[in-house]
Amino acid sequence: MPPLFDKLAKGVSKAAEQAKFEAEKVRRTSALNSEIAKLKAQVLEAKVAIADKVLDLRAAGGPSPNWSRSSRPSPTWRLRWPPRSRNWQR
């Protein structure tokens, strides 16, 4: 075969391999996105179940959570990091 046809054949072969690679990548991405959607749905179902349980307990007269300021983290906790101690090296 003349060199022109050899180059053309190699180019077509390379393009076909690249197309197969891209198609496989799209297939895998689609499968992962589908799996992520299923997991998100499961998380939502769990959150709804927890919320229903909380509402049932509250309606039954159960204890309500303590939302006082003392139970919340300080808004400046990041400003105090890293902890200052004798062993802390800066």
Rosetta blueprint (number, residue, H / E / L):
1 M L
2 P L
3 P H
4 L H
5 F H
6 D H
7 K H
8 L H
9 A H
10 K H
11 G H
12 V H
13 S H
14 K H
15 A H
16 A H
17 E H
18 Q H
19 A H
20 K H
21 F H
22 E H
23 A H
24 E H
25 K H
26 V H
27 R H
28 R H
29 T H
30 S H
31 A H
32 L H
33 N H
34 S H
35 E H
36 I H
37 A H
38 K H
39 L H
40 K H
41 A H
42 Q H
43 V H
44 L H
45 E H
46 A H
47 K H
48 V H
49 A H
50 I H
51 A H
52 D H
53 K H
54 V H
55 L H
56 D H
57 L H
58 R H
59 A H
60 A L
61 G L
62 G L
63 P L
64 S L
65 P L
66 N L
67 W L
68 S L
69 R H
70 S H
71 S H
72 R L
73 P L
74 S L
75 P L
76 T L
77 W H
78 R H
79 L H
80 R H
81 W L
82 P L
83 P L
84 R L
85 S L
86 R L
87 N L
88 W L
89 Q L
90 R L
